[in-house]
Structures are given as C-alpha cells and as structure tokens.
C-alpha cells in the first residue's frame, strides 16, 4: 500500500483567492472563550483581482463594522484593518494555498507582543464533511471557516492560539 500523497502549501497571489470570496455571507463569529454572535460579511473583489475588501458587520466585537482591505503589494498582500474605534492597523502577509484552503501568514504585533499572525480560510461543504475534491468545486464553494490565530514569538509554545473564528455561508440570491 502506498502512503497518501501529502499536499504542500504553495505561495500564491491575491488574484487566486479574491474571486472565491466575492459576494455576501452570513454566519456566526466568536472570539476565543466567548459566545457566538451572528454577523454579515460583504466581500468585494476588484475587477483586476488585486484588491479584496471584507466588511464584517453586526455585533461581533463591537457595534461598528470592521473593514479588512487586502491588496496586492510587491508579491505579498498588504492588509489594512479598521474597526471604526481604534487606529487603522497595517500588516504585510504572504498568501499560501494548500489544497482548497488559503492562509495569510505575517509577522507583526498583537496585544503589544511580537507574533506570527495567521488568517486561514478553509472551505466547508454544505452537504458533507468530506474535503472538497477539485478546484472547480472550491470556486463554487458556498461555505468557509475564517480562523484568526496567532503564535506569540516570546512564548515557547509551538501552538497557534485561536483569536477568533467567523463562519461564512453564501447568501443565495432571491
């Protein structure tokens, strides 16, 4: 019996991910240790696929919307985050694809500590718990799990700590 082939992650550019999230989404969101709240998320992918803007609204961490603006930047992705309360934050990420999942990885500051920050988008099948088999299915995916996690660089732990997760289920047109 041959061992199962492992799928390695490959660095990709934003244009390969941007159109997959374009649209309106609903689902629950929760920070680690807190109760889930319903949110809506609007994702707009620019026509050149070099900009992706996500707006997370209604009752997550504060009553204001959050805006996550991802844009192609010298082979990487520049993220500008704003929540309408604090100062805007910027971070440079590399974008990787492994199978049908996408992960943004970047070094920055979180809670005034140096950290590796990971934003992962994993497709969920609405009809089965099995992974999505091919790229065409992923393009038509109607459900994602967006996990925001961090590994603090001043900690000896080898684990990423979950900060928050947001379920994204496509809003079907009427």
N, C-alpha and C positions, 0 to 999 in steps of 0.2 A: 504494500500500500504506500503510495506516495504522500508526503506531507502536503497539507493545504498550502497553496501559494499565498504568501503574505503580500499585502498591498502596502506599498510605501507611499509616504507623502511626497508630493512634488510642489515646488513653488509655482504659483500661477499669478496672473494679473487680475485685477478687479473686473475686467470685461468678461471673464469666465464665470463669475459669481453674480454680478449685478442683475442680469435679466432674470435669474432664478427667483429673486425675492420681490421683483417688481409687482406691486399690487397692494390690496388691502387685506389685513389679517386681524384675527381676534384670538383671544386665549387668556390664560391665567399667567400671572407673574408673581414671583415671590423672591424675597431676599432670604438668605440662609437663616433659618430659625424663625421666620415669620409666616403668617398665614397668606395663602394666595389671594390675589385680587384680580378682577377682570380688567383687561386692558385692550385697547385697539392699537394697531400698529399700521401706519401707512408707509409704504416703501416706494420710492420713486427712483428709477434708474434713468440716467440721462441717455439721450439718443446715441451718443458716442460711447456709452457704457464705461465712462471714466469717472462717473460720479454716482453715488448711491446715498440717498437721504432717507433715514428711518426716523419716524416720529412716533414715540410711544406715549399714549395719552390715557388719561382717566385712572387716577387713584393708585398708581404704583407707589413710588417712594414719596411723592408729594403731589399736590393737586395740579401742578403745572405739567405741561408736556416736556418730554425730553427729546432732543434732536441729536441724532448720530449722523454726521456727514462724513462719509468715506469718499476719498478721491485719490485717483492715481497720482503718484508722486515719485518720480525717479526710480521706477522699478518696484517700489513699495506702495503702501497705502497710508495716506495721512488721514487721521480721524480727528475731527473737531466735535467735541461733546458739549452740549449746553442743556441746563435744566431750568433756566429762567430765574434761578436763585443765586447760585454762585458764579464765579468767573468761568468763562469758557476754558476748556482744557483741550490740549492737542497732544497727540501721540502718533508716532510712526510705527506701523506694523508691517510684517511680511505676511503674505497670504499663502496658505498651503491647502492643497486638495488631497484628500485620501479617500479613495472610493467616491462616494457621493457626498461626503462631508467636507466642509470648509472650515479652516481655522485661521484666525488672525493671531499672530504672536508678536509681542513687542515688550521692550524693557522700558519701565517708567517708574512712577511713584504712585503708591496707593496708601491712603491713610498715613501719609508722611513717611513711608518706608519704601526702600527700593524693592521693585517686584518685577517678575515676568508676568505679563498680563495675557490671558488667553480668552478670545471670544470665539466660541465654536458654534457652528450651525450644522445640526445633524438632521437629515430628512427622516420623517416618521411616516410610515404607511398607514393610511386610514382604514385599510381593510385587513392588514396582517401585521404581526410583529416582526416578520422577516425583513432583512435589509432590501432596499431597492436594487434590482438586478442590473439595470443599464442606464446609460446617460439620458436616453430619451425619457425614461420613467422619472428620473430626477428633474428633468426640465418641466415635467407636468406635475411635480410633487405638490400636494396641497397641504402639507403639514411639516413644520420644522420645530426643533427644540434649540433655542438660543441660550447657551450657557456662558456666563461671565465668571471667570475664575482667575485666581492669582496664586503665584508661588513667591512668597517673600524671600528675597535674597539674603536677608540677615537671619534666616531660620534654617536649622539643619534638616528639617523635614524634606522628604523627597516628593511630597504630595502637593497638588494644586488644591487650594481651598475654594469651594464654591461660594461666590459672592451673591449671584442671582441667576435665576433661570426664567425665560419667557417662552411660553408656548405660542407658536404661530400657526393658526389654521386659516386657510384662504377663505375669504368672504366670497361666496358664489354670487355671480351677477343674477339679477332678477329676470 
